[in-house]
Amino acid sequence: MAGKPVRPASAIDQTRRMLSLVTYLRERPGARVEDVARAFGISEDELVSDLDVLPMCGTSFRGGDLLDIDTDGERIWWHNPDDVAEPLRIAADEATALLVAARAVSTLPGLRESDRQALLRATAKVEAASGEAAGASARLSVTFESEGGVFADVDRAISERRRLWIRYYSPARDELTEREIDPIRLVSVGHTYVEAWCRRSEARRTFRLDRVAEIKILDEPSAPPEVELRDLSEGLVQPAAEDPEVVVEVGPGGRWVAEYYPHDSADELADGGLRITLRTPDPASLRRLALRLGRDGRIVSPPELADSARHAARDALAAYDGVEVRESHGAGAVQERQDDRQERGL
């Protein structure tokens, strides 16, 4: 089997291919892997990746009647095609979920107009057969992340193999940076990301789409180095065991840290805050986080990093107006001092 890493097509193209693959395999029991890959114009690795997904699909939202498809590396076997061929019967909750999902997908940027119209026609038929469930689904809606066409532009760039220019917000540094990236694939792990080769850092990077402030598709071809696609089943960020551990405690106003920073654990505190444990190869980079949190949080450990954050807060206030800050206040004193000045009208 070919082992050379390949760059996948867009998510929409892959979905279209997999739908065709179901019909193709039903008519060709025991089809050879190499023949199927050649027929669809993809590598054997891409085909096996599709086959890993298909057994998660089926005729029931509850997990029953899934496609029983597997391969021995040479041939592909579908063990229950007759079950899938039976007339589909769905419950009211399944009809509601299907209609909500179909309406959401029909508004997805980058969807071909012919596919959109076909989806709308199918949705209308499901609505007619669903009765009251159709009315219930009309009161629900799903909004896709990355509004403003970011998803569409990334998907198009992957499909056309073109480079992207982005202005990207980095929460770790609290700054916007401009980058040119060669997109590799779109992935969804809690949020939607693009995995790409970053020309600024000359390394593979993962960018969260809702942090892209601006995006442009460039005329320059996208040419990322051949890279082995990572297994993302355990999450996008997998800190190394040797990375230093940092513990941060935040109040209710700092709970956003658990969303923006990959972490090992986030334990609830009595005041509605969180005790967050994370790993990072550069703990010093979290000093800026402590200053941003103000009185909404503090670094607990390691002790030297907590001391460094307190010193940084003290120095910031000293530069601000020459007033010495009691070290015990820590980074929270920055926000308190600013609040005092605002109350005095300064």
Protein Blocks (a to p, Z undefined) as FASTA:
>chain_A
ZZbdcddddfklmmmmmmmmmmmmmmmghiafklmmmmnopafklmmmmmmmmmmgcjbf
nlpaiacdddehjaccdfklmmmmpccdddfklmmmmmmmmmmmmmpghiafklmmmmmm
mmmmmmmmnommmmmmmmpccddehihhlmmmmmmmmmnopadddddddfklopacdddd
ddfbdcdehiacdddddfklopacdddfklpfbdcddfbdcdddddddddfknojbdcdf
klccddddddfklmmmmmmpccfbdcddfkopacdddddfblmlmmmmmmmnmmnbccfb
dfklmmmmmmmmmmmmmmmnopacdfklommlmmmmmmmmmmnoZZ
